[in-house]
Amino acid sequence: MQPVFRDFGGATQFHGQVTTVRCLEDNALLKSILATPGNGRVIVVDGGGSLKRALFGDNLGSMLLKNGWAGIVIHGAVRDVEHLKNMPIAVRALAACPIPPRKMGLGERDVVVTIAGTAVTPGDWLYADENGAVLSADPIE
């Protein structure tokens, strides 16, 4: 993936099988997914690159941690960064924004999305560390 994402969580290394979400300035679908067991998976969110509203903050960060998600990559914005940086979670996004998201429930789950110049397919494997993120169709042993 192109190196456009910043780390906002306290963890910078993560990996797992991908679940995708496409939602523009609305995080109701994302919240419902985070409420389910993550089983070590990574959520890749196509927020359209919008920096007008944050899709993720400390409340969803607590859900990510509690429900066993490995991390989240957001092609959009986050908020509550003063709390996220102290949480043991992996959060990558484009920038911070103080404006909360809409809650209309719009979006799609487990669809192919293109972010940072890369097509991301549900079931891909994402590996990320301080050097960047890569995708693979198969797990890397």
Phi, psi and chi 1 to 4 in degrees:
 res  aa     phi    psi   chi1   chi2   chi3   chi4
   1 MET       -  145.0  -61.3  178.9  108.0      -
   2 GLN   -60.4  146.0  -65.2  175.4    5.7      -
   3 PRO   -81.9   68.6   30.2  -35.5      -      -
   4 VAL  -108.4   -7.3  -63.1      -      -      -
   5 PHE   -94.5  146.7  -62.1  102.0      -      -
   6 ARG  -109.8  149.9  -66.7  174.3   41.8 -160.2
   7 ASP   -82.5  131.4  -76.5  -49.3      -      -
   8 PHE  -119.9  -16.3  -73.0   95.1      -      -
   9 GLY   -92.7  174.1      -      -      -      -
  10 GLY   -76.2  -16.3      -      -      -      -
  11 ALA  -106.4  139.8      -      -      -      -
  12 THR  -117.0   -9.9   57.0      -      -      -
  13 GLN  -116.3  130.4  -62.0  178.8    7.7      -
  14 PHE  -161.8  161.3   61.3  104.2      -      -
  15 HIS  -159.9  160.4   70.4  -82.2      -      -
  16 GLY   165.6  172.7      -      -      -      -
  17 GLN   -75.0  144.5 -161.9  163.4   23.8      -
  18 VAL   -91.6  137.2  169.6      -      -      -
  19 THR  -115.8  135.1  -67.1      -      -      -
  20 THR  -110.1  152.7   63.0      -      -      -
  21 VAL  -140.2  135.3 -179.1      -      -      -
  22 ARG  -115.5  118.0  179.4 -179.1  -67.3  131.7
  23 CYS  -153.6  134.8   52.8      -      -      -
  24 LEU  -108.7  108.8 -179.1   61.8      -      -
  25 GLU    59.2   20.5  -60.4  174.5    8.2      -
  26 ASP  -139.9  121.3  179.6  -25.4      -      -
  27 ASN  -112.7   15.0   76.8  -11.2      -      -
  28 ALA   -61.2  -42.8      -      -      -      -
  29 LEU   -65.8  -43.3  177.1   59.1      -      -
  30 LEU   -58.3  -44.2  175.4   58.8      -      -
  31 LYS   -60.8  -42.0 -177.5  178.2 -179.5 -179.9
  32 SER   -65.8  -33.9   70.6      -      -      -
  33 ILE   -70.8  -43.4  -66.0  167.7      -      -
  34 LEU   -64.6  -19.8  -74.4  168.5      -      -
  35 ALA   -77.5   -6.5      -      -      -      -
  36 THR  -102.0  160.9   64.3      -      -      -
  37 PRO   -59.5  129.3  -23.3   33.3      -      -
  38 GLY   -84.3  -28.9      -      -      -      -
  39 ASN    51.4   38.8  -59.4  -42.4      -      -
  40 GLY    76.6   12.0      -      -      -      -
  41 ARG   -82.4  165.4  -70.0  176.9  -69.1  159.6
  42 VAL  -113.2  134.4  172.6      -      -      -
  43 ILE   -96.6  127.3  -62.0  179.4      -      -
  44 VAL  -110.2  119.3  175.0      -      -      -
  45 VAL  -109.3  120.7 -179.2      -      -      -
  46 ASP   -92.4   97.2  178.9   -0.2      -      -
  47 GLY   -95.5   18.6      -      -      -      -
  48 GLY    68.7    9.9      -      -      -      -
  49 GLY    73.8    9.2      -      -      -      -
  50 SER   -68.9  134.8  174.3      -      -      -
  51 LEU  -112.6   15.8  -56.7  179.3      -      -
  52 LYS   -81.5  -29.3  -66.7  178.7 -177.5  177.0
  53 ARG  -142.8  140.2  -67.0 -178.9  177.5  -91.8
  54 ALA   -79.5  137.4      -      -      -      -
  55 LEU   -96.0  -11.0  -68.4  173.6      -      -
  56 PHE  -149.5  139.3 -171.9   86.7      -      -
  57 GLY  -147.9 -163.8      -      -      -      -
  58 ASP   -67.0  -31.4   63.2  -21.7      -      -
  59 ASN   -64.7  -45.2  -70.6  -26.0      -      -
  60 LEU   -70.8  -29.7  -66.7 -171.5      -      -
  61 GLY   -61.4  -39.7      -      -      -      -
  62 SER   -64.1  -38.6  -66.7      -      -      -
  63 MET   -66.3  -41.5  -67.3  174.6   71.4      -
  64 LEU   -57.1  -46.6 -178.7  109.4      -      -
  65 LEU   -68.1  -49.8 -179.6   62.4      -      -
  66 LYS   -60.1  -37.1  174.8 -174.9  170.7 -164.8
  67 ASN   -98.5   10.7  -67.8  -43.0      -      -
  68 GLY    78.1   30.6      -      -      -      -
  69 TRP   -83.0  142.2  -68.1   90.0      -      -
  70 ALA   -75.1  -31.0      -      -      -      -
  71 GLY   171.8  178.5      -      -      -      -
  72 ILE  -142.8  139.7 -172.7  165.8      -      -
  73 VAL  -121.0  123.9  177.6      -      -      -
  74 ILE  -121.8  118.5  -56.3  167.2      -      -
  75 HIS   -84.4   70.7 -168.9 -124.9      -      -
  76 GLY   174.6 -154.8      -      -      -      -
  77 ALA  -112.3  160.7      -      -      -      -
  78 VAL  -125.5  168.5  -62.3      -      -      -
  79 ARG  -139.8 -177.1   65.3 -173.1 -162.3  145.0
  80 ASP    59.7   35.4  -55.2  -37.2      -      -
  81 VAL   -62.6  -27.1  -62.7      -      -      -
  82 GLU   -65.6  -25.7   70.0  -80.3    9.1      -
  83 HIS   -92.1  -40.7  -60.2  -65.4      -      -
  84 LEU   -57.7  -39.7  -67.5  175.7      -      -
  85 LYS   -65.8  -19.2   69.7 -179.7  178.1 -177.7
  86 ASN   -99.4    2.3  -65.6  -43.8      -      -
  87 MET   -97.1  143.0  -60.9  174.0   77.2      -
  88 PRO   -80.7   57.3   32.2  -36.1      -      -
  89 ILE  -129.0  156.8   58.0  173.6      -      -
  90 ALA  -100.4  117.1      -      -      -      -
  91 VAL  -134.2  121.5  179.5      -      -      -
  92 ARG  -122.6  136.0  -66.5 -145.2  173.7  155.5
  93 ALA  -153.6  175.2      -      -      -      -
  94 LEU   -77.6  -40.3  -63.4  175.7      -      -
  95 ALA  -166.8  177.3      -      -      -      -
  96 ALA  -103.0  151.3      -      -      -      -
  97 CYS  -151.0  133.7  173.1      -      -      -
  98 PRO   -79.8  -12.7   30.0  -35.5      -      -
  99 ILE   -79.6  127.9  -50.5  -61.1      -      -
 100 PRO   -71.4  162.2   24.8  -31.1      -      -
 101 PRO   -78.4  167.4   31.4  -36.9      -      -
 102 ARG   -78.1  163.9  -66.5 -174.6  174.7  100.0
 103 LYS  -132.2   58.3  -51.7  -92.2 -172.3 -156.4
 104 MET   -98.5  -12.5  -61.4  168.3   52.2      -
 105 GLY    82.6   16.2      -      -      -      -
 106 LEU   -82.8  148.3  -57.2  175.3      -      -
 107 GLY   140.6  179.4      -      -      -      -
 108 GLU  -135.9  147.0  -59.1  172.5  -84.4      -
 109 ARG  -116.3  146.3  178.1 -177.4 -177.4  166.4
 110 ASP    53.2   52.8  -71.1  -33.3      -      -
 111 VAL  -120.9  157.7  -66.0      -      -      -
 112 VAL   -69.6  129.4  176.1      -      -      -
 113 VAL  -123.9  155.4  -62.5      -      -      -
 114 THR  -119.3  116.4  -59.8      -      -      -
 115 ILE  -135.2  146.7   63.9  169.4      -      -
 116 ALA    49.7   39.9      -      -      -      -
 117 GLY    74.8   10.6      -      -      -      -
 118 THR  -128.9  132.5  -56.1      -      -      -
 119 ALA   -76.9  129.5      -      -      -      -
 120 VAL  -117.2  122.3 -177.2      -      -      -
 121 THR  -107.4  135.7  -58.3      -      -      -
 122 PRO   -53.2  134.7  -23.3   32.8      -      -
 123 GLY    97.6  -15.8      -      -      -      -
 124 ASP   -60.5  167.6  -79.4  -10.1      -      -
 125 TRP  -112.9  132.4  -71.5   82.2      -      -
 126 LEU  -113.2  133.8 -174.7  138.6      -      -
 127 TYR  -126.1  124.7  -62.5   85.0      -      -
 128 ALA  -135.6  142.9      -      -      -      -
 129 ASP  -149.2 -166.1   64.6   15.0      -      -
 130 GLU   -62.9  -16.9  -64.7   84.9  -11.8      -
 131 ASN   -89.7  -13.7  -63.4  -63.2      -      -
 132 GLY   139.4 -162.6      -      -      -      -
 133 ALA  -134.8  141.8      -      -      -      -
 134 VAL  -129.3  154.6  -63.7      -      -      -
 135 LEU  -116.7  150.3  -74.4  165.2      -      -
 136 SER  -143.6  143.9  173.7      -      -      -
 137 ALA   -71.3  -25.0      -      -      -      -
 138 ASP  -122.5  154.1  -60.4  -53.2      -      -
 139 PRO   -63.6  143.4   15.4  -21.0      -      -
 140 ILE   -96.2  123.5  -61.5  172.0      -      -
 141 GLU   -88.9      -  -58.1  -78.0  -29.3      -
